[in-house]
Amino acid sequence: MKPRSRWKRGRDAAESRLVQLLAWAARFVPVTLGVRCGERLGGLLGRLDRRRRAVALSNLALAYGPALDEAARRAIVAGVYRHLGRFFVEYLLLLAKPRLRPLSRFVALEGGARAKALVEQHGAAIFVTLHQGHWELLGGVVTEQVAPLHAVMKPLRNPELNARLVALRGRLGMGLIDRENAVVSLFRCLRRGQSVALLCDLNQKESPAFVDFFGVPAATVRTPAVLALRTGKPILVVSSWSRGRPLDYAAAFAEPIVPDLAADPDVEEARLLRELNGRLEAFVRAHPEQWNWIHPRWKTRPPDERVT
């Protein structure tokens, strides 16, 4: 591994100290005040972050076309940044205040009993969610109410902050799977009767399948479909969304996706991914101001499509 430069080490240390300071301050700040401040800071960041704001506006234009005018797109992007500010502060509160347990008190989960029954029926399940609402809190709630989860984790660029994130996810009750050699670990978990969780709404650069998302081919990770076809486990898509008050979320499971092991594998994989993206899209459409529009979701294009 290439050693980091002095500048990068200094930057990472400064970022880590800032987060440490904020986490310390979160112990003494009332929850409502802290979250409202986070929303305002998120809104300020949105006004300053021209590059990612432009990505979000472009994504919305691509996804909705003329159904959204410029004012509506800008309103959604402003909401995205306010929500990210809320998410960050709520994350700090969960880290700083261990008394905020059980996590289920903050999320009204719909469909949990049915999901638990499917896990018991199949021995395990493949849980899929997206960067919407409070996905970290959701993982802890599903672990509490439905099944213990083993989640794939993409390491943060900053190793000090990454260590903090690992510690927090551990406190939320989830087992962690390193992204390197993740597929092998996921198979191992499922065969042992351990459910796994993946975030599947990001642009997939390596060996993607191109599946429509908002009617536009999007580079989609194949892993959930591959796991389902090789293990026979169902795919359970779930998301959460804020109801406005601090640490107050609703969540719901979409209709389960059960693999047909007798079907042609290539055809069935395509069907599973279409249904998966369809369910993710439905969640985004219901609460667009809480999804990660600032991510370049449609950046990677099919080989036969000219990049403009």
ABEGO torsion letter per residue (X at the ends): XBBBBAAAAAAAAAAAAAAAAAAAAAAABBAAAAAAAAAAAAAAAAAABAAAAAAAAAAAAAAAEAABBAAAAAAAAAAAAAAAAAAAAAAAAAAABAABOBAAAABBBBGAAAAAAAAAAAGBBBBBBBBBEBAAAAAAAAAAAABBBBBBBBBBABAAAAAAAAAAAAAAGBBBBBABGAAAAAAAAAAAGBBBBBBAABBBABGBBBBBBGGBBBBBBAAAAAAAAAAGBBBBBBBBBBAGBBGBBBBBBBBBBBBBAABBAAAAAAAAAAAAAAAAAAAAAABAAABBAABBAAABBBAABBBX
